Amino acid sequence: MSYNHLNKNSIDQQRYYTPSFIVTDAVEALNQYLPHHVTSILDMGAGDGRFGETALKHARWTSVLSMDTKPQWSGPPNPRHRKMSQDALTYSLDDNPTNVVVGFNPPYGLRNTLAKSFIQHGYSLHAGHACWLIPQVLVPFVEQYYRVLYVKQYHRLKLFRFAEETHYTPNPQWVALVVGRRRRSPYVRKR
């Protein structure tokens, strides 16, 4: 999947909201590839809340928690969609819920530093699953972070690349949906 600056809707510097066609495709990918017991979403950089609203059109999703420091959501309230004006980087989950997927489209920040902080914090929440819609150029960081720091807790990392596989260098505007599942028990490395 690819989008350019014409499809972005910037509210202020470094704040862009995901185009509807990418949100729709991402929700379809989660519906297809996540286990059926995963029924709740924690959207850590919700912006206008579009991801949660789109997901709740499917009966599978029982609840969505959307949070953003400068939310832009509107529309009628939905009892299954809780919206909070909060810094996601300070949020914590009470237990280790296996039915929750955390993440989605983090703010990228300069040189993707903010996105990296969101990814690190999202994994530290100990939810059953994590998903991130990130620029193609950030995929190697996620792969390295997964393999080096979280190999004991995450496995079956899946990369759903929305851009065609080509021999060209990825366009920075291309995005990938990355989904990881937490291990049930620690992974023991053999020497």
C-alpha positions as CSV (number, residue, x, y, z in Angstrom):
1,M,0.0,0.0,0.0
2,S,1.3,3.4,-0.8
3,Y,0.2,6.9,-0.2
4,N,1.8,10.3,-0.8
5,H,1.5,13.8,0.7
6,L,-1.6,14.6,-1.2
7,N,-3.5,11.9,0.8
8,K,-2.2,13.1,4.2
9,N,-4.2,15.5,6.3
10,S,-1.8,17.4,8.5
11,I,-3.2,19.2,11.6
12,D,0.1,20.5,12.8
13,Q,3.8,19.6,12.3
14,Q,4.4,15.8,12.3
15,R,0.7,14.9,12.8
16,Y,-0.8,13.0,9.9
17,Y,-3.9,10.9,9.9
18,T,-4.1,7.5,8.2
19,P,-6.0,7.6,4.9
20,S,-9.3,5.6,5.0
21,F,-8.2,3.1,2.3
22,I,-5.2,2.1,4.4
23,V,-7.3,1.8,7.6
24,T,-9.8,-0.4,5.8
25,D,-7.0,-2.7,4.5
26,A,-5.3,-2.8,7.9
27,V,-8.5,-3.9,9.7
28,E,-9.1,-6.6,7.0
29,A,-5.6,-7.9,7.6
30,L,-6.1,-8.0,11.4
31,N,-9.5,-9.8,10.9
32,Q,-7.8,-12.4,8.7
33,Y,-4.5,-13.0,10.5
34,L,-5.2,-12.6,14.2
35,P,-6.7,-15.5,16.2
36,H,-10.4,-15.3,16.8
37,H,-10.1,-14.8,20.6
38,V,-8.4,-11.4,20.0
39,T,-11.4,-9.1,20.3
40,S,-10.1,-5.8,21.8
41,I,-7.9,-3.0,20.4
42,L,-5.8,-0.5,22.2
43,D,-5.0,2.2,19.6
44,M,-2.1,4.1,21.0
45,G,-2.0,7.0,18.5
46,A,-5.6,7.3,17.6
47,G,-5.7,10.8,16.1
48,D,-9.2,11.0,14.8
49,G,-10.3,7.5,16.0
50,R,-10.9,6.3,12.5
51,F,-9.2,2.9,13.0
52,G,-11.4,2.1,16.0
53,E,-14.6,3.1,14.3
54,T,-13.7,1.1,11.2
55,A,-12.8,-2.0,13.3
56,L,-16.1,-1.8,15.2
57,K,-18.0,-2.3,12.0
58,H,-17.0,-5.9,12.3
59,A,-18.8,-8.0,14.9
60,R,-15.6,-9.6,16.0
61,W,-14.3,-6.5,17.9
62,T,-16.1,-6.1,21.2
63,S,-14.2,-3.0,22.4
64,V,-11.7,-0.4,21.3
65,L,-9.7,2.0,23.5
66,S,-8.4,5.0,21.4
67,M,-6.0,7.4,23.0
68,D,-4.2,10.5,21.7
69,T,-2.6,13.6,23.3
70,K,-4.4,15.9,20.9
71,P,-7.5,13.9,19.8
72,Q,-9.5,15.0,16.7
73,W,-12.4,12.6,17.0
74,S,-16.0,13.6,16.5
75,G,-19.3,11.9,15.9
76,P,-21.8,10.2,18.2
77,P,-20.5,8.2,21.3
78,N,-20.2,4.5,20.9
79,P,-20.3,2.4,24.1
80,R,-17.8,-0.1,22.6
81,H,-15.4,2.7,21.7
82,R,-13.8,4.4,24.6
83,K,-11.8,7.5,23.7
84,M,-9.2,9.1,26.0
85,S,-7.1,12.2,25.8
86,Q,-3.9,10.8,27.2
87,D,-0.2,10.2,26.5
88,A,-0.1,6.6,25.4
89,L,3.6,6.4,26.4
90,T,2.5,6.6,30.1
91,Y,-0.4,4.2,29.8
92,S,-0.2,0.7,31.4
93,L,-2.5,-2.3,31.3
94,D,-3.5,-4.0,34.6
95,D,-2.8,-7.5,33.6
96,N,-1.5,-9.6,30.6
97,P,-4.6,-9.7,28.4
98,T,-4.3,-12.3,25.6
99,N,-7.4,-10.9,23.9
100,V,-5.9,-7.4,23.2
101,V,-3.9,-6.1,20.3
102,V,-2.0,-2.9,21.0
103,G,-0.5,-0.4,18.6
104,F,-1.6,0.6,15.1
105,N,-0.3,3.9,13.5
106,P,2.1,5.7,15.9
107,P,3.2,9.3,15.3
108,Y,6.5,9.0,13.5
109,G,8.4,12.1,14.7
110,L,11.7,13.2,13.4
111,R,13.7,10.3,11.9
112,N,11.0,7.9,13.3
113,T,12.2,8.4,16.9
114,L,8.7,8.8,18.3
115,A,7.5,5.7,16.4
116,K,10.3,3.7,18.0
117,S,9.3,4.9,21.4
118,F,5.7,3.8,20.8
119,I,6.8,0.4,19.5
120,Q,9.0,-0.2,22.6
121,H,6.2,0.9,25.0
122,G,3.6,-1.1,23.1
123,Y,5.6,-4.3,23.6
124,S,6.2,-3.5,27.3
125,L,2.4,-3.5,27.9
126,H,2.4,-7.3,27.8
127,A,-0.7,-7.6,25.6
128,G,-1.2,-10.8,23.7
129,H,-0.6,-9.1,20.3
130,A,0.9,-6.0,18.9
131,C,0.5,-4.4,15.4
132,W,2.1,-1.4,13.9
133,L,1.5,0.5,10.6
134,I,4.9,1.9,10.0
135,P,7.0,3.3,7.1
136,Q,8.8,0.6,5.1
137,V,12.1,2.2,6.2
138,L,11.3,1.4,9.8
139,V,10.6,-2.3,9.3
140,P,14.3,-3.2,9.9
141,F,14.2,-1.6,13.3
142,V,11.1,-3.5,14.3
143,E,12.6,-6.8,13.0
144,Q,15.8,-6.1,14.9
145,Y,14.0,-5.0,18.0
146,Y,11.9,-8.2,17.9
147,R,14.8,-10.5,17.3
148,V,17.3,-9.0,19.7
149,L,15.3,-7.6,22.6
150,Y,12.1,-9.7,22.6
151,V,13.1,-13.0,21.2
152,K,12.2,-14.6,24.6
153,Q,8.6,-13.2,24.5
154,Y,7.5,-12.7,20.9
155,H,7.4,-15.1,18.0
156,R,5.7,-15.6,14.7
157,L,6.4,-12.1,13.6
158,K,4.5,-11.5,10.4
159,L,5.1,-8.7,7.9
160,F,2.2,-7.8,5.7
161,R,3.8,-5.6,3.0
162,F,1.2,-3.5,1.2
163,A,3.6,-2.4,-1.5
164,E,4.6,-4.8,-4.3
165,E,7.9,-6.6,-3.7
166,T,10.4,-4.9,-6.1
167,H,14.1,-4.7,-6.5
168,Y,13.9,-1.0,-5.8
169,T,14.7,0.7,-2.5
170,P,11.5,1.1,-0.6
171,N,9.8,4.5,-1.0
172,P,9.6,6.2,2.4
173,Q,5.9,6.7,1.8
174,W,5.2,3.0,1.6
175,V,3.9,1.4,4.7
176,A,3.9,-2.1,6.2
177,L,1.6,-3.6,8.8
178,V,3.7,-5.6,11.3
179,V,2.0,-8.1,13.7
180,G,3.6,-9.9,16.6
181,R,2.2,-12.4,19.1
182,R,3.6,-12.7,22.7
183,R,4.9,-16.1,23.8
184,R,3.0,-18.1,26.4
185,S,6.2,-19.3,28.0
186,P,9.8,-18.1,27.8
187,Y,11.9,-19.2,24.9
188,V,15.0,-21.2,25.9
189,R,17.9,-20.7,23.6
190,K,20.0,-23.8,22.9
191,R,23.8,-23.4,22.7
